[in-house]
């Protein structure tokens, strides 16, 4: 009985280590309208022969539009989403509860209202099709080892 457990454990380890897909390091740059996209999140999804989607990973874009990620070898769809940098809608001046507020508190309330509606320097309006890998039409082929790629996003017509 002991030898059966030992055999089962060794077999499990062998198959779990032996089934790992080869991986590739993908470094790249995302451009929108020929300029580096200054922020956002990339999501990478593979699709198998039975149309099953598998999330392979995600990478954050730097201010210079660059990213780096380790992915399994194969065909991958890519989504680009930068809505986290979208500015808040403009708001009116803060409603003050009365005239008996100290001047420094009044000034702080007014400035926080302005800051909340300030446009982020990392946000660029992207066509919504790019947000999801399934609709972006961006596909890359990940190869074993290192590779450099450039993803070019176009404004909608």
C-alpha positions as CSV (number, residue, x, y, z in Angstrom):
1,X,0.0,0.0,0.0
2,X,2.9,2.4,0.8
3,X,4.4,1.8,-2.5
4,X,1.2,2.7,-4.3
5,X,1.0,6.0,-2.5
6,X,4.6,6.7,-3.3
7,X,4.0,5.8,-7.0
8,X,0.9,8.1,-7.1
9,X,2.8,11.0,-5.6
10,X,5.7,10.6,-8.0
11,X,3.3,10.3,-10.9
12,X,1.4,13.4,-9.9
13,X,4.6,15.5,-9.6
14,X,5.9,14.2,-12.9
15,X,2.7,15.1,-14.8
16,X,2.2,18.5,-13.1
17,X,5.8,19.6,-13.9
18,X,5.8,18.0,-17.3
19,X,2.6,19.7,-18.4
20,X,3.8,23.3,-18.0
21,X,3.5,25.2,-21.3
22,X,6.6,27.0,-22.6
23,X,6.6,30.7,-21.9
24,X,7.8,33.9,-23.6
25,X,8.8,37.3,-22.3
26,X,6.9,40.0,-24.2
27,X,8.1,43.5,-24.0
28,X,6.3,46.2,-26.0
29,X,4.8,49.6,-26.5
30,X,1.2,50.6,-27.0
31,X,0.6,53.6,-29.3
32,X,-2.7,55.5,-29.8
33,X,-2.8,57.6,-32.9
34,X,0.9,57.1,-33.3
35,X,1.7,58.4,-29.8
36,X,2.6,56.4,-26.7
37,X,-0.5,55.6,-24.6
38,X,0.5,57.1,-21.2
39,X,-1.5,54.7,-19.0
40,X,-3.8,51.7,-18.8
41,X,-4.0,48.0,-18.2
42,X,-3.4,45.3,-20.8
43,X,-5.3,42.0,-20.4
44,X,-4.1,38.9,-22.3
45,X,-6.6,36.0,-23.0
46,X,-6.1,32.8,-25.0
47,X,-8.8,30.8,-26.7
48,X,-8.6,27.1,-27.1
49,X,-10.1,24.8,-29.8
50,X,-13.4,24.6,-27.9
51,X,-13.7,28.4,-27.7
52,X,-12.8,28.4,-24.0
53,X,-11.2,31.7,-22.9
54,X,-8.4,31.6,-20.4
55,X,-7.0,34.8,-18.8
56,X,-3.2,34.5,-19.2
57,X,-2.2,37.7,-17.4
58,X,-2.3,41.4,-17.3
59,X,0.3,44.2,-17.4
60,X,0.3,47.9,-16.5
61,X,1.3,50.5,-19.0
62,X,4.0,52.9,-18.0
63,X,3.7,56.6,-18.7
64,X,5.8,56.0,-21.8
65,X,3.4,53.4,-23.1
66,X,5.7,50.4,-22.4
67,X,4.9,47.1,-20.7
68,X,6.6,43.7,-20.0
69,X,4.9,40.4,-19.2
70,X,5.7,36.7,-19.1
71,X,3.0,34.7,-21.1
72,X,2.5,31.1,-22.3
73,X,3.5,30.5,-25.9
74,X,0.7,30.6,-28.4
75,X,-2.0,33.0,-29.8
76,X,-3.3,35.6,-27.4
77,X,-5.9,38.3,-27.7
78,X,-5.2,41.6,-26.0
79,X,-7.5,44.2,-24.4
80,X,-6.4,47.8,-23.5
81,X,-8.4,49.6,-20.8
82,X,-7.5,53.0,-19.5
83,X,-10.8,54.0,-17.9
84,X,-9.2,54.0,-14.4
85,X,-7.6,57.3,-15.5
86,X,-10.8,58.9,-16.8
87,X,-11.5,62.2,-15.0
88,X,-14.4,62.5,-12.7
89,X,-17.3,64.6,-14.1
90,X,-17.1,68.2,-13.3
91,X,-18.9,69.2,-10.2
92,X,-20.2,72.6,-9.0
93,X,-18.7,74.4,-6.1
94,X,-19.0,72.7,-2.8
95,X,-22.1,73.5,-0.9
96,X,-21.0,75.2,2.3
97,X,-23.1,74.6,5.4
98,X,-23.1,78.3,6.4
99,X,-21.1,81.4,6.8
100,X,-19.5,80.4,10.1
101,X,-16.8,78.2,8.5
102,X,-13.2,79.2,9.0
103,X,-11.6,80.6,5.8
104,X,-8.9,77.8,5.6
105,X,-11.7,75.1,5.7
106,X,-13.7,77.0,3.1
107,X,-10.6,77.3,0.8
108,X,-9.8,73.6,1.2
109,X,-13.4,72.6,0.3
110,X,-13.3,74.7,-2.9
111,X,-9.9,73.3,-4.0
112,X,-11.0,69.7,-3.4
113,X,-13.9,70.3,-5.7
114,X,-11.6,71.6,-8.4
115,X,-9.2,68.7,-8.0
116,X,-11.9,66.2,-8.3
117,X,-12.9,67.5,-11.8
118,X,-9.3,67.9,-13.0
119,X,-8.4,65.9,-16.2
120,X,-5.8,63.1,-15.6
121,X,-2.7,63.6,-17.7
122,X,-2.6,59.8,-18.2
123,X,-6.1,59.5,-19.8
124,X,-6.8,59.4,-23.5
125,X,-10.2,58.6,-24.8
126,X,-10.0,55.2,-26.5
127,X,-12.7,53.6,-28.7
128,X,-14.6,51.2,-26.4
129,X,-13.8,48.2,-28.7
130,X,-10.3,48.1,-27.2
131,X,-11.4,47.6,-23.6
132,X,-12.0,43.8,-23.9
133,X,-9.7,41.2,-25.6
134,X,-12.7,39.6,-27.3
135,X,-13.7,42.8,-29.1
136,X,-10.3,44.6,-29.6
137,X,-9.2,42.6,-32.6
138,X,-5.7,42.7,-31.3
139,X,-3.9,39.4,-31.5
140,X,-0.3,38.5,-30.9
141,X,1.6,35.3,-31.2
142,X,3.8,34.7,-28.1
143,X,7.0,32.9,-29.0
144,X,9.4,31.0,-26.6
145,X,12.1,33.4,-25.3
146,X,12.0,37.2,-25.6
147,X,10.2,39.3,-28.1
148,X,9.4,43.0,-28.6
149,X,6.1,44.1,-30.1
150,X,4.3,47.3,-30.9
151,X,0.5,47.6,-30.5
152,X,-1.0,50.4,-32.6
153,X,-4.5,51.6,-31.6
154,X,-6.5,53.7,-34.0
155,X,-9.1,56.4,-33.2
156,X,-12.6,55.4,-34.3
157,X,-13.9,56.8,-37.6
